[in-house]
Amino acid sequence: MAYLSLHTSRAPRSGAATAFGGLLDTWRRRARERRELGSLDARTIRDVGLSPSEVQFEVNKPFWRP
């Protein structure tokens, strides 16, 4: 008869926690970068090669969308 344990390994949970932490970091970075992009003046936007409509499109995206 095989022994069946109800305890799971900590490795998958640890990996999942690490992946989730990485996802949260990515979301925070996107939100911060979009706020910074939205605070740029028209001259700086032109200097980086973007149009105001491109900036507005990016700034209005939710943090979870790449």
N, CA, C, O and CB atoms as a CASP TS submission, in Angstrom:
PFRMAT TS
TARGET T0000
AUTHOR 0000-0000-0000
METHOD Language model
MODEL 1
PARENT N/A
ATOM      1  N   MET     1       0.844  -1.166   0.000  1.00  0.00           N
ATOM      2  CA  MET     1       0.000   0.000   0.000  1.00  0.00           C
ATOM      3  C   MET     1       0.898   1.241   0.000  1.00  0.00           C
ATOM      4  O   MET     1       1.887   1.293   0.731  1.00  0.00           O
ATOM      5  CB  MET     1      -0.965  -0.008   1.220  1.00  0.00           C
ATOM      6  N   ALA     2       0.557   2.222  -0.808  1.00  0.00           N
ATOM      7  CA  ALA     2       1.344   3.443  -0.924  1.00  0.00           C
ATOM      8  C   ALA     2       0.999   4.392   0.211  1.00  0.00           C
ATOM      9  O   ALA     2      -0.143   4.469   0.665  1.00  0.00           O
ATOM     10  CB  ALA     2       1.107   4.121  -2.284  1.00  0.00           C
ATOM     11  N   TYR     3       2.013   5.107   0.649  1.00  0.00           N
ATOM     12  CA  TYR     3       1.822   6.108   1.697  1.00  0.00           C
ATOM     13  C   TYR     3       1.416   7.424   1.051  1.00  0.00           C
ATOM     14  O   TYR     3       2.096   7.886   0.135  1.00  0.00           O
ATOM     15  CB  TYR     3       3.114   6.286   2.552  1.00  0.00           C
ATOM     16  N   LEU     4       0.348   8.029   1.492  1.00  0.00           N
ATOM     17  CA  LEU     4      -0.145   9.284   0.938  1.00  0.00           C
ATOM     18  C   LEU     4      -0.047  10.360   2.008  1.00  0.00           C
ATOM     19  O   LEU     4      -0.632  10.229   3.083  1.00  0.00           O
ATOM     20  CB  LEU     4      -1.607   9.138   0.426  1.00  0.00           C
ATOM     21  N   SER     5       0.678  11.404   1.719  1.00  0.00           N
ATOM     22  CA  SER     5       0.863  12.494   2.667  1.00  0.00           C
ATOM     23  C   SER     5      -0.043  13.659   2.294  1.00  0.00           C
ATOM     24  O   SER     5      -0.227  13.957   1.115  1.00  0.00           O
ATOM     25  CB  SER     5       2.337  12.944   2.708  1.00  0.00           C
ATOM     26  N   LEU     6      -0.599  14.306   3.290  1.00  0.00           N
ATOM     27  CA  LEU     6      -1.425  15.477   3.062  1.00  0.00           C
ATOM     28  C   LEU     6      -0.598  16.762   3.091  1.00  0.00           C
ATOM     29  O   LEU     6      -1.111  17.846   2.815  1.00  0.00           O
ATOM     30  CB  LEU     6      -2.532  15.543   4.099  1.00  0.00           C
ATOM     31  N   HIS     7       0.670  16.634   3.424  1.00  0.00           N
ATOM     32  CA  HIS     7       1.549  17.797   3.467  1.00  0.00           C
ATOM     33  C   HIS     7       2.176  17.998   2.105  1.00  0.00           C
ATOM     34  O   HIS     7       2.630  17.046   1.470  1.00  0.00           O
ATOM     35  CB  HIS     7       2.637  17.635   4.551  1.00  0.00           C
ATOM     36  N   THR     8       2.199  19.233   1.664  1.00  0.00           N
ATOM     37  CA  THR     8       2.806  19.539   0.379  1.00  0.00           C
ATOM     38  C   THR     8       4.201  20.104   0.600  1.00  0.00           C
ATOM     39  O   THR     8       4.538  20.572   1.688  1.00  0.00           O
ATOM     40  CB  THR     8       1.934  20.531  -0.422  1.00  0.00           C
ATOM     41  N   SER     9       4.969  20.051  -0.415  1.00  0.00           N
ATOM     42  CA  SER     9       6.317  20.601  -0.365  1.00  0.00           C
ATOM     43  C   SER     9       6.250  22.119  -0.292  1.00  0.00           C
ATOM     44  O   SER     9       5.323  22.725  -0.829  1.00  0.00           O
ATOM     45  CB  SER     9       7.140  20.152  -1.591  1.00  0.00           C
ATOM     46  N   ARG    10       7.209  22.728   0.357  1.00  0.00           N
ATOM     47  CA  ARG    10       7.253  24.188   0.426  1.00  0.00           C
ATOM     48  C   ARG    10       7.789  24.791  -0.873  1.00  0.00           C
ATOM     49  O   ARG    10       7.582  25.980  -1.115  1.00  0.00           O
ATOM     50  CB  ARG    10       8.117  24.636   1.608  1.00  0.00           C
ATOM     51  N   ALA    11       8.448  24.036  -1.689  1.00  0.00           N
ATOM     52  CA  ALA    11       9.053  24.570  -2.908  1.00  0.00           C
ATOM     53  C   ALA    11       8.019  25.192  -3.850  1.00  0.00           C
ATOM     54  O   ALA    11       8.223  26.324  -4.288  1.00  0.00           O
ATOM     55  CB  ALA    11       9.807  23.471  -3.633  1.00  0.00           C
ATOM     56  N   PRO    12       6.923  24.510  -4.181  1.00  0.00           N
ATOM     57  CA  PRO    12       5.966  25.157  -5.083  1.00  0.00           C
ATOM     58  C   PRO    12       5.356  26.428  -4.485  1.00  0.00           C
ATOM     59  O   PRO    12       5.152  27.414  -5.193  1.00  0.00           O
ATOM     60  CB  PRO    12       4.859  24.184  -5.441  1.00  0.00           C
ATOM     61  N   ARG    13       5.067  26.401  -3.185  1.00  0.00           N
ATOM     62  CA  ARG    13       4.502  27.580  -2.549  1.00  0.00           C
ATOM     63  C   ARG    13       5.517  28.715  -2.573  1.00  0.00           C
ATOM     64  O   ARG    13       5.163  29.868  -2.817  1.00  0.00           O
ATOM     65  CB  ARG    13       4.070  27.267  -1.103  1.00  0.00           C
ATOM     66  N   SER    14       6.755  28.392  -2.323  1.00  0.00           N
ATOM     67  CA  SER    14       7.804  29.392  -2.342  1.00  0.00           C
ATOM     68  C   SER    14       7.953  29.969  -3.749  1.00  0.00           C
ATOM     69  O   SER    14       8.096  31.180  -3.916  1.00  0.00           O
ATOM     70  CB  SER    14       9.133  28.790  -1.858  1.00  0.00           C
ATOM     71  N   GLY    15       7.919  29.104  -4.753  1.00  0.00           N
ATOM     72  CA  GLY    15       8.015  29.570  -6.128  1.00  0.00           C
ATOM     73  C   GLY    15       6.829  30.431  -6.519  1.00  0.00           C
ATOM     74  O   GLY    15       6.984  31.427  -7.225  1.00  0.00           O
ATOM     75  N   ALA    16       5.661  30.054  -6.067  1.00  0.00           N
ATOM     76  CA  ALA    16       4.458  30.830  -6.373  1.00  0.00           C
ATOM     77  C   ALA    16       4.522  32.195  -5.697  1.00  0.00           C
ATOM     78  O   ALA    16       4.150  33.208  -6.290  1.00  0.00           O
ATOM     79  CB  ALA    16       3.191  30.072  -5.926  1.00  0.00           C
ATOM     80  N   ALA    17       4.994  32.215  -4.458  1.00  0.00           N
ATOM     81  CA  ALA    17       5.120  33.488  -3.748  1.00  0.00           C
ATOM     82  C   ALA    17       6.129  34.385  -4.440  1.00  0.00           C
ATOM     83  O   ALA    17       5.916  35.592  -4.552  1.00  0.00           O
ATOM     84  CB  ALA    17       5.532  33.257  -2.287  1.00  0.00           C
ATOM     85  N   THR    18       7.216  33.809  -4.902  1.00  0.00           N
ATOM     86  CA  THR    18       8.226  34.577  -5.620  1.00  0.00           C
ATOM     87  C   THR    18       7.659  35.129  -6.918  1.00  0.00           C
ATOM     88  O   THR    18       7.887  36.291  -7.251  1.00  0.00           O
ATOM     89  CB  THR    18       9.457  33.715  -5.904  1.00  0.00           C
ATOM     90  N   ALA    19       6.926  34.308  -7.649  1.00  0.00           N
ATOM     91  CA  ALA    19       6.321  34.751  -8.906  1.00  0.00           C
ATOM     92  C   ALA    19       5.307  35.861  -8.649  1.00  0.00           C
ATOM     93  O   ALA    19       5.259  36.840  -9.394  1.00  0.00           O
ATOM     94  CB  ALA    19       5.646  33.569  -9.629  1.00  0.00           C
ATOM     95  N   PHE    20       4.505  35.719  -7.615  1.00  0.00           N
ATOM     96  CA  PHE    20       3.508  36.738  -7.287  1.00  0.00           C
ATOM     97  C   PHE    20       4.185  38.042  -6.880  1.00  0.00           C
ATOM     98  O   PHE    20       3.739  39.124  -7.261  1.00  0.00           O
ATOM     99  CB  PHE    20       2.582  36.247  -6.160  1.00  0.00           C
ATOM    100  N   GLY    21       5.263  37.937  -6.107  1.00  0.00           N
ATOM    101  CA  GLY    21       6.020  39.130  -5.731  1.00  0.00           C
ATOM    102  C   GLY    21       6.589  39.828  -6.948  1.00  0.00           C
ATOM    103  O   GLY    21       6.590  41.057  -7.020  1.00  0.00           O
ATOM    104  N   GLY    22       7.077  39.048  -7.910  1.00  0.00           N
ATOM    105  CA  GLY    22       7.588  39.624  -9.146  1.00  0.00           C
ATOM    106  C   GLY    22       6.498  40.321  -9.940  1.00  0.00           C
ATOM    107  O   GLY    22       6.727  41.377 -10.529  1.00  0.00           O
ATOM    108  N   LEU    23       5.318  39.730  -9.953  1.00  0.00           N
ATOM    109  CA  LEU    23       4.186  40.335 -10.646  1.00  0.00           C
ATOM    110  C   LEU    23       3.791  41.662  -9.999  1.00  0.00           C
ATOM    111  O   LEU    23       3.518  42.640 -10.694  1.00  0.00           O
ATOM    112  CB  LEU    23       2.993  39.376 -10.654  1.00  0.00           C
ATOM    113  N   LEU    24       3.761  41.690  -8.668  1.00  0.00           N
ATOM    114  CA  LEU    24       3.436  42.940  -7.971  1.00  0.00           C
ATOM    115  C   LEU    24       4.478  44.011  -8.256  1.00  0.00           C
ATOM    116  O   LEU    24       4.135  45.178  -8.442  1.00  0.00           O
ATOM    117  CB  LEU    24       3.330  42.702  -6.459  1.00  0.00           C
ATOM    118  N   ASP    25       5.751  43.620  -8.291  1.00  0.00           N
ATOM    119  CA  ASP    25       6.813  44.578  -8.624  1.00  0.00           C
ATOM    120  C   ASP    25       6.622  45.139 -10.027  1.00  0.00           C
ATOM    121  O   ASP    25       6.802  46.336 -10.249  1.00  0.00           O
ATOM    122  CB  ASP    25       8.193  43.913  -8.508  1.00  0.00           C
ATOM    123  N   THR    26       6.262  44.283 -10.965  1.00  0.00           N
ATOM    124  CA  THR    26       6.028  44.729 -12.341  1.00  0.00           C
ATOM    125  C   THR    26       4.864  45.713 -12.395  1.00  0.00           C
ATOM    126  O   THR    26       4.947  46.741 -13.068  1.00  0.00           O
ATOM    127  CB  THR    26       5.750  43.525 -13.262  1.00  0.00           C
ATOM    128  N   TRP    27       3.782  45.401 -11.688  1.00  0.00           N
ATOM    129  CA  TRP    27       2.617  46.288 -11.680  1.00  0.00           C
ATOM    130  C   TRP    27       2.966  47.639 -11.070  1.00  0.00           C
ATOM    131  O   TRP    27       2.550  48.675 -11.589  1.00  0.00           O
ATOM    132  CB  TRP    27       1.458  45.646 -10.907  1.00  0.00           C
ATOM    133  N   ARG    28       3.734  47.643  -9.963  1.00  0.00           N
ATOM    134  CA  ARG    28       4.138  48.905  -9.333  1.00  0.00           C
ATOM    135  C   ARG    28       5.011  49.727 -10.268  1.00  0.00           C
ATOM    136  O   ARG    28       4.846  50.942 -10.374  1.00  0.00           O
ATOM    137  CB  ARG    28       4.885  48.638  -8.023  1.00  0.00           C
ATOM    138  N   ARG    29       5.942  49.059 -10.948  1.00  0.00           N
ATOM    139  CA  ARG    29       6.839  49.752 -11.877  1.00  0.00           C
ATOM    140  C   ARG    29       6.048  50.389 -13.011  1.00  0.00           C
ATOM    141  O   ARG    29       6.277  51.546 -13.362  1.00  0.00           O
ATOM    142  CB  ARG    29       7.889  48.779 -12.445  1.00  0.00           C
ATOM    143  N   ARG    30       5.106  49.623 -13.589  1.00  0.00           N
ATOM    144  CA  ARG    30       4.283  50.166 -14.672  1.00  0.00           C
ATOM    145  C   ARG    30       3.484  51.382 -14.213  1.00  0.00           C
ATOM    146  O   ARG    30       3.419  52.388 -14.919  1.00  0.00           O
ATOM    147  CB  ARG    30       3.336  49.093 -15.206  1.00  0.00           C
ATOM    148  N   ALA    31       2.881  51.289 -13.039  1.00  0.00           N
ATOM    149  CA  ALA    31       2.080  52.404 -12.523  1.00  0.00           C
ATOM    150  C   ALA    31       2.960  53.634 -12.326  1.00  0.00           C
ATOM    151  O   ALA    31       2.574  54.742 -12.701  1.00  0.00           O
ATOM    152  CB  ALA    31       1.390  52.016 -11.190  1.00  0.00           C
ATOM    153  N   ARG    32       4.138  53.443 -11.742  1.00  0.00           N
ATOM    154  CA  ARG    32       5.052  54.566 -11.509  1.00  0.00           C
ATOM    155  C   ARG    32       5.511  55.182 -12.831  1.00  0.00           C
ATOM    156  O   ARG    32       5.509  56.404 -12.979  1.00  0.00           O
ATOM    157  CB  ARG    32       6.270  54.105 -10.690  1.00  0.00           C
ATOM    158  N   GLU    33       5.908  54.337 -13.796  1.00  0.00           N
ATOM    159  CA  GLU    33       6.377  54.841 -15.080  1.00  0.00           C
ATOM    160  C   GLU    33       5.278  55.589 -15.823  1.00  0.00           C
ATOM    161  O   GLU    33       5.552  56.594 -16.478  1.00  0.00           O
ATOM    162  CB  GLU    33       6.896  53.697 -15.935  1.00  0.00           C
ATOM    163  N   ARG    34       4.051  55.119 -15.731  1.00  0.00           N
ATOM    164  CA  ARG    34       2.944  55.799 -16.409  1.00  0.00           C
ATOM    165  C   ARG    34       2.619  57.129 -15.747  1.00  0.00           C
ATOM    166  O   ARG    34       2.274  58.093 -16.430  1.00  0.00           O
ATOM    167  CB  ARG    34       1.703  54.910 -16.421  1.00  0.00           C
ATOM    168  N   ARG    35       2.728  57.189 -14.418  1.00  0.00           N
ATOM    169  CA  ARG    35       2.540  58.483 -13.723  1.00  0.00           C
ATOM    170  C   ARG    35       3.619  59.468 -14.158  1.00  0.00           C
ATOM    171  O   ARG    35       3.332  60.631 -14.440  1.00  0.00           O
ATOM    172  CB  ARG    35       2.576  58.296 -12.172  1.00  0.00           C
ATOM    173  N   GLU    36       4.862  58.994 -14.211  1.00  0.00           N
ATOM    174  CA  GLU    36       5.960  59.865 -14.630  1.00  0.00           C
ATOM    175  C   GLU    36       5.779  60.323 -16.071  1.00  0.00           C
ATOM    176  O   GLU    36       6.019  61.490 -16.380  1.00  0.00           O
ATOM    177  CB  GLU    36       7.303  59.145 -14.474  1.00  0.00           C
ATOM    178  N   LEU    37       5.365  59.436 -16.946  1.00  0.00           N
ATOM    179  CA  LEU    37       5.123  59.787 -18.338  1.00  0.00           C
ATOM    180  C   LEU    37       4.029  60.850 -18.438  1.00  0.00           C
ATOM    181  O   LEU    37       4.138  61.788 -19.228  1.00  0.00           O
ATOM    182  CB  LEU    37       4.734  58.537 -19.149  1.00  0.00           C
ATOM    183  N   GLY    38       2.993  60.703 -17.645  1.00  0.00           N
ATOM    184  CA  GLY    38       1.905  61.669 -17.653  1.00  0.00           C
ATOM    185  C   GLY    38       2.299  63.040 -17.135  1.00  0.00           C
ATOM    186  O   GLY    38       1.622  64.029 -17.419  1.00  0.00           O
ATOM    187  N   SER    39       3.387  63.109 -16.378  1.00  0.00           N
ATOM    188  CA  SER    39       3.814  64.391 -15.821  1.00  0.00           C
ATOM    189  C   SER    39       4.780  65.149 -16.735  1.00  0.00           C
ATOM    190  O   SER    39       5.185  66.265 -16.409  1.00  0.00           O
ATOM    191  CB  SER    39       4.462  64.168 -14.479  1.00  0.00           C
ATOM    192  N   LEU    40       5.154  64.559 -17.870  1.00  0.00           N
ATOM    193  CA  LEU    40       6.084  65.219 -18.780  1.00  0.00           C
ATOM    194  C   LEU    40       5.404  66.369 -19.518  1.00  0.00           C
ATOM    195  O   LEU    40       4.212  66.319 -19.820  1.00  0.00           O
ATOM    196  CB  LEU    40       6.654  64.212 -19.783  1.00  0.00           C
ATOM    197  N   ASP    41       6.195  67.408 -19.802  1.00  0.00           N
ATOM    198  CA  ASP    41       5.639  68.526 -20.568  1.00  0.00           C
ATOM    199  C   ASP    41       5.709  68.207 -22.068  1.00  0.00           C
ATOM    200  O   ASP    41       6.353  67.242 -22.481  1.00  0.00           O
ATOM    201  CB  ASP    41       6.406  69.851 -20.250  1.00  0.00           C
ATOM    202  N   ALA    42       5.042  69.028 -22.862  1.00  0.00           N
ATOM    203  CA  ALA    42       4.924  68.775 -24.306  1.00  0.00           C
ATOM    204  C   ALA    42       6.283  68.714 -24.993  1.00  0.00           C
ATOM    205  O   ALA    42       6.492  67.886 -25.880  1.00  0.00           O
ATOM    206  CB  ALA    42       4.071  69.855 -24.959  1.00  0.00           C
ATOM    207  N   ARG    43       7.204  69.579 -24.595  1.00  0.00           N
ATOM    208  CA  ARG    43       8.535  69.590 -25.219  1.00  0.00           C
ATOM    209  C   ARG    43       9.277  68.283 -24.955  1.00  0.00           C
ATOM    210  O   ARG    43       9.878  67.717 -25.868  1.00  0.00           O
ATOM    211  CB  ARG    43       9.363  70.777 -24.698  1.00  0.00           C
ATOM    212  N   THR    44       9.241  67.809 -23.729  1.00  0.00           N
ATOM    213  CA  THR    44       9.923  66.562 -23.389  1.00  0.00           C
ATOM    214  C   THR    44       9.294  65.390 -24.122  1.00  0.00           C
ATOM    215  O   THR    44       9.999  64.489 -24.578  1.00  0.00           O
ATOM    216  CB  THR    44       9.884  66.321 -21.877  1.00  0.00           C
ATOM    217  N   ILE    45       7.988  65.395 -24.238  1.00  0.00           N
ATOM    218  CA  ILE    45       7.296  64.327 -24.969  1.00  0.00           C
ATOM    219  C   ILE    45       7.777  64.284 -26.414  1.00  0.00           C
ATOM    220  O   ILE    45       8.054  63.212 -26.951  1.00  0.00           O
ATOM    221  CB  ILE    45       5.762  64.533 -24.921  1.00  0.00           C
ATOM    222  N   ARG    46       7.878  65.468 -27.048  1.00  0.00           N
ATOM    223  CA  ARG    46       8.398  65.522 -28.427  1.00  0.00           C
ATOM    224  C   ARG    46       9.844  65.056 -28.484  1.00  0.00           C
ATOM    225  O   ARG    46      10.233  64.353 -29.417  1.00  0.00           O
ATOM    226  CB  ARG    46       8.287  66.949 -28.992  1.00  0.00           C
ATOM    227  N   ASP    47      10.655  65.446 -27.484  1.00  0.00           N
ATOM    228  CA  ASP    47      12.072  65.082 -27.458  1.00  0.00           C
ATOM    229  C   ASP    47      12.277  63.564 -27.405  1.00  0.00           C
ATOM    230  O   ASP    47      13.247  63.053 -27.964  1.00  0.00           O
ATOM    231  CB  ASP    47      12.754  65.737 -26.262  1.00  0.00           C
ATOM    232  N   VAL    48      11.380  62.849 -26.743  1.00  0.00           N
ATOM    233  CA  VAL    48      11.521  61.390 -26.678  1.00  0.00           C
ATOM    234  C   VAL    48      10.855  60.697 -27.860  1.00  0.00           C
ATOM    235  O   VAL    48      10.871  59.470 -27.958  1.00  0.00           O
ATOM    236  CB  VAL    48      10.930  60.862 -25.379  1.00  0.00           C
ATOM    237  N   GLY    49      10.272  61.486 -28.756  1.00  0.00           N
ATOM    238  CA  GLY    49       9.720  60.923 -29.991  1.00  0.00           C
ATOM    239  C   GLY    49       8.311  60.394 -29.893  1.00  0.00           C
ATOM    240  O   GLY    49       7.910  59.530 -30.674  1.00  0.00           O
ATOM    241  N   LEU    50       7.559  60.905 -28.942  1.00  0.00           N
ATOM    242  CA  LEU    50       6.168  60.470 -28.783  1.00  0.00           C
ATOM    243  C   LEU    50       5.222  61.606 -29.116  1.00  0.00           C
ATOM    244  O   LEU    50       5.603  62.776 -29.092  1.00  0.00           O
ATOM    245  CB  LEU    50       5.911  59.967 -27.353  1.00  0.00           C
ATOM    246  N   SER    51       3.999  61.255 -29.423  1.00  0.00           N
ATOM    247  CA  SER    51       2.959  62.260 -29.627  1.00  0.00           C
ATOM    248  C   SER    51       2.123  62.344 -28.346  1.00  0.00           C
ATOM    249  O   SER    51       2.099  61.399 -27.558  1.00  0.00           O
ATOM    250  CB  SER    51       2.060  61.910 -30.873  1.00  0.00           C
ATOM    251  N   PRO    52       1.452  63.453 -28.144  1.00  0.00           N
ATOM    252  CA  PRO    52       0.579  63.561 -26.959  1.00  0.00           C
ATOM    253  C   PRO    52      -0.489  62.468 -26.909  1.00  0.00           C
ATOM    254  O   PRO    52      -0.846  62.003 -25.827  1.00  0.00           O
ATOM    255  CB  PRO    52      -0.097  64.926 -26.937  1.00  0.00           C
ATOM    256  N   SER    53      -0.997  62.058 -28.062  1.00  0.00           N
ATOM    257  CA  SER    53      -2.018  60.997 -28.059  1.00  0.00           C
ATOM    258  C   SER    53      -1.423  59.654 -27.638  1.00  0.00           C
ATOM    259  O   SER    53      -2.089  58.867 -26.964  1.00  0.00           O
ATOM    260  CB  SER    53      -2.663  60.868 -29.453  1.00  0.00           C
ATOM    261  N   GLU    54      -0.180  59.385 -28.026  1.00  0.00           N
ATOM    262  CA  GLU    54       0.477  58.144 -27.596  1.00  0.00           C
ATOM    263  C   GLU    54       0.688  58.146 -26.082  1.00  0.00           C
ATOM    264  O   GLU    54       0.509  57.126 -25.416  1.00  0.00           O
ATOM    265  CB  GLU    54       1.832  57.965 -28.323  1.00  0.00           C
ATOM    266  N   VAL    55       1.065  59.289 -25.562  1.00  0.00           N
ATOM    267  CA  VAL    55       1.266  59.410 -24.113  1.00  0.00           C
ATOM    268  C   VAL    55      -0.064  59.197 -23.391  1.00  0.00           C
ATOM    269  O   VAL    55      -0.120  58.450 -22.414  1.00  0.00           O
ATOM    270  CB  VAL    55       1.869  60.802 -23.749  1.00  0.00           C
ATOM    271  N   GLN    56      -1.123  59.834 -23.854  1.00  0.00           N
ATOM    272  CA  GLN    56      -2.430  59.678 -23.222  1.00  0.00           C
ATOM    273  C   GLN    56      -2.894  58.223 -23.262  1.00  0.00           C
ATOM    274  O   GLN    56      -3.446  57.714 -22.286  1.00  0.00           O
ATOM    275  CB  GLN    56      -3.461  60.576 -23.908  1.00  0.00           C
ATOM    276  N   PHE    57      -2.669  57.568 -24.380  1.00  0.00           N
ATOM    277  CA  PHE    57      -3.063  56.164 -24.497  1.00  0.00           C
ATOM    278  C   PHE    57      -2.338  55.323 -23.447  1.00  0.00           C
ATOM    279  O   PHE    57      -2.950  54.495 -22.773  1.00  0.00           O
ATOM    280  CB  PHE    57      -2.763  55.630 -25.917  1.00  0.00           C
ATOM    281  N   GLU    58      -1.041  55.541 -23.315  1.00  0.00           N
ATOM    282  CA  GLU    58      -0.248  54.760 -22.363  1.00  0.00           C
ATOM    283  C   GLU    58      -0.621  55.090 -20.925  1.00  0.00           C
ATOM    284  O   GLU    58      -0.752  54.189 -20.097  1.00  0.00           O
ATOM    285  CB  GLU    58       1.242  55.009 -22.582  1.00  0.00           C
ATOM    286  N   VAL    59      -0.791  56.360 -20.624  1.00  0.00           N
ATOM    287  CA  VAL    59      -1.114  56.786 -19.262  1.00  0.00           C
ATOM    288  C   VAL    59      -2.474  56.244 -18.819  1.00  0.00           C
ATOM    289  O   VAL    59      -2.663  55.938 -17.641  1.00  0.00           O
ATOM    290  CB  VAL    59      -1.103  58.319 -19.167  1.00  0.00           C
ATOM    291  N   ASN    60      -3.411  56.123 -19.742  1.00  0.00           N
ATOM    292  CA  ASN    60      -4.757  55.670 -19.395  1.00  0.00           C
ATOM    293  C   ASN    60      -4.895  54.155 -19.276  1.00  0.00           C
ATOM    294  O   ASN    60      -5.948  53.663 -18.872  1.00  0.00           O
ATOM    295  CB  ASN    60      -5.723  56.166 -20.414  1.00  0.00           C
ATOM    296  N   LYS    61      -3.852  53.415 -19.620  1.00  0.00           N
ATOM    297  CA  LYS    61      -3.923  51.951 -19.491  1.00  0.00           C
ATOM    298  C   LYS    61      -3.846  51.550 -18.021  1.00  0.00           C
ATOM    299  O   LYS    61      -3.108  52.172 -17.256  1.00  0.00           O
ATOM    300  CB  LYS    61      -2.782  51.271 -20.294  1.00  0.00           C
ATOM    301  N   PRO    62      -4.581  50.540 -17.616  1.00  0.00           N
ATOM    302  CA  PRO    62      -4.460  50.066 -16.241  1.00  0.00           C
ATOM    303  C   PRO    62      -3.093  49.416 -16.011  1.00  0.00           C
ATOM    304  O   PRO    62      -2.451  48.943 -16.949  1.00  0.00           O
ATOM    305  CB  PRO    62      -5.587  49.068 -15.916  1.00  0.00           C
ATOM    306  N   PHE    63      -2.666  49.401 -14.761  1.00  0.00           N
ATOM    307  CA  PHE    63      -1.316  48.920 -14.434  1.00  0.00           C
ATOM    308  C   PHE    63      -1.079  47.463 -14.819  1.00  0.00           C
ATOM    309  O   PHE    63       0.070  47.067 -15.017  1.00  0.00           O
ATOM    310  CB  PHE    63      -1.063  49.085 -12.960  1.00  0.00           C
ATOM    311  N   TRP    64      -2.122  46.663 -14.930  1.00  0.00           N
ATOM    312  CA  TRP    64      -1.925  45.258 -15.231  1.00  0.00           C
ATOM    313  C   TRP    64      -1.777  44.990 -16.725  1.00  0.00           C
ATOM    314  O   TRP    64      -1.402  43.883 -17.112  1.00  0.00           O
ATOM    315  CB  TRP    64      -3.070  44.460 -14.686  1.00  0.00           C
ATOM    316  N   ARG    65      -2.062  45.978 -17.571  1.00  0.00           N
ATOM    317  CA  ARG    65      -1.892  45.794 -19.015  1.00  0.00           C
ATOM    318  C   ARG    65      -0.495  46.197 -19.445  1.00  0.00           C
ATOM    319  O   ARG    65      -0.036  47.290 -19.113  1.00  0.00           O
ATOM    320  CB  ARG    65      -2.936  46.605 -19.791  1.00  0.00           C
ATOM    321  N   PRO    66       0.185  45.333 -20.176  1.00  0.00           N
ATOM    322  CA  PRO    66       1.532  45.698 -20.646  1.00  0.00           C
ATOM    323  C   PRO    66       1.481  46.752 -21.734  1.00  0.00           C
ATOM    324  O   PRO    66       2.523  47.169 -22.238  1.00  0.00           O
ATOM    325  CB  PRO    66       2.266  44.468 -21.162  1.00  0.00           C
TER
END
